[in-house]
């Protein structure tokens, strides 16, 4: 077996035979994907910050609704 590029590979006929002569590229060559490194502490910190912002917005909306309900009575 010889890998030429990311999407090319030379295989023995026996491997093709074992795959029922299926020439689907993904049977022989899998693209290399780099995994993203995730900083879970940073992500959690950002999530807490966003939750705080969401709560503040919800509080403001409730104030507006209360004011509107007073005016509309």
Buried (B, 14 or more C-beta within 10 A) or exposed (E): EEEEEEEEBEBEEEEBEEEEEEEEEEBBBEEEEEEEEEEEEEEEEEEEEEEEEEEEEEEEEEEEEEEEEEEEE
